[in-house]
Amino acid sequence: MAKTNFQFEKRQRELAKKRKKEEKLRRKQEGLPDDTPENQEPAEGSEGAANDDAPPAVPAA
């Protein structure tokens, strides 16, 4: 049975991490919007319609 080449597998993982990091940096430099809720505008009717059926929040005492 052939021996597993752990160095090759490790190098492939490192390269994948590097590509992912570079892709994230490139998207950030292009000025694409963040995925944070504070920066996203709500879709039409999404906030009001979703909360109509929910019971009012009661603070815990």
Distance bins in CASP14 RR format, pairs under 12 A and 6 or more apart:
PFRMAT RR
TARGET T0000
AUTHOR 0000-0000-0000
RMODE 2
METHOD distances of the structure
MODEL  1
4 10 0 0 0 0 0 1 0 0 0 0 0
5 11 0 0 0 0 1 0 0 0 0 0 0
5 12 0 0 0 0 0 1 0 0 0 0 0
6 12 0 0 0 0 0 1 0 0 0 0 0
6 13 0 0 0 0 0 1 0 0 0 0 0
7 13 0 0 0 0 0 1 0 0 0 0 0
7 14 0 0 0 0 0 1 0 0 0 0 0
8 14 0 0 0 0 0 1 0 0 0 0 0
8 15 0 0 0 0 0 1 0 0 0 0 0
9 15 0 0 0 0 0 1 0 0 0 0 0
9 16 0 0 0 0 0 1 0 0 0 0 0
10 16 0 0 0 0 0 1 0 0 0 0 0
10 17 0 0 0 0 0 1 0 0 0 0 0
11 17 0 0 0 0 0 1 0 0 0 0 0
11 18 0 0 0 0 0 1 0 0 0 0 0
12 18 0 0 0 0 0 1 0 0 0 0 0
12 19 0 0 0 0 0 1 0 0 0 0 0
13 19 0 0 0 0 0 1 0 0 0 0 0
13 20 0 0 0 0 0 1 0 0 0 0 0
14 20 0 0 0 0 0 1 0 0 0 0 0
14 21 0 0 0 0 0 1 0 0 0 0 0
15 21 0 0 0 0 0 1 0 0 0 0 0
15 22 0 0 0 0 0 1 0 0 0 0 0
16 22 0 0 0 0 0 1 0 0 0 0 0
16 23 0 0 0 0 0 1 0 0 0 0 0
17 23 0 0 0 0 0 1 0 0 0 0 0
17 24 0 0 0 0 0 1 0 0 0 0 0
18 24 0 0 0 0 0 1 0 0 0 0 0
18 25 0 0 0 0 0 1 0 0 0 0 0
19 25 0 0 0 0 0 1 0 0 0 0 0
19 26 0 0 0 0 0 1 0 0 0 0 0
20 26 0 0 0 0 0 1 0 0 0 0 0
20 27 0 0 0 0 0 1 0 0 0 0 0
21 27 0 0 0 0 0 1 0 0 0 0 0
21 28 0 0 0 0 0 1 0 0 0 0 0
22 28 0 0 0 0 0 1 0 0 0 0 0
22 29 0 0 0 0 0 1 0 0 0 0 0
23 29 0 0 0 0 0 1 0 0 0 0 0
23 30 0 0 0 0 0 1 0 0 0 0 0
23 32 0 0 0 0 0 1 0 0 0 0 0
24 30 0 0 0 0 0 1 0 0 0 0 0
24 32 0 0 0 0 0 1 0 0 0 0 0
24 34 0 0 0 0 0 1 0 0 0 0 0
24 35 0 0 0 0 0 1 0 0 0 0 0
25 31 0 0 0 0 0 1 0 0 0 0 0
25 32 0 0 0 0 0 1 0 0 0 0 0
26 32 0 0 0 0 1 0 0 0 0 0 0
27 33 0 0 0 0 1 0 0 0 0 0 0
27 34 0 0 0 0 1 0 0 0 0 0 0
27 35 0 0 0 0 0 1 0 0 0 0 0
28 34 0 0 0 0 1 0 0 0 0 0 0
28 35 0 0 0 0 0 1 0 0 0 0 0
31 39 0 0 0 0 0 1 0 0 0 0 0
32 39 0 0 0 0 0 1 0 0 0 0 0
33 39 1 0 1 0 0 0 0 0 0 0 0
33 40 1 0 0 1 0 0 0 0 0 0 0
33 41 0 0 0 0 1 0 0 0 0 0 0
34 40 0 0 0 0 1 0 0 0 0 0 0
37 46 0 0 0 0 0 1 0 0 0 0 0
37 47 0 0 0 0 0 1 0 0 0 0 0
40 46 0 0 0 0 0 1 0 0 0 0 0
40 47 0 0 0 0 0 1 0 0 0 0 0
41 47 0 0 0 0 0 1 0 0 0 0 0
42 48 0 0 0 0 1 0 0 0 0 0 0
42 49 0 0 0 0 0 1 0 0 0 0 0
42 50 0 0 0 0 1 0 0 0 0 0 0
42 51 0 0 0 0 0 1 0 0 0 0 0
43 49 0 0 0 0 0 1 0 0 0 0 0
43 50 0 0 0 0 0 1 0 0 0 0 0
45 51 0 0 0 0 0 1 0 0 0 0 0
45 52 0 0 0 0 0 1 0 0 0 0 0
46 52 0 0 0 0 0 1 0 0 0 0 0
47 54 0 0 0 0 0 1 0 0 0 0 0
48 54 0 0 0 0 1 0 0 0 0 0 0
51 57 0 0 0 0 0 1 0 0 0 0 0
END
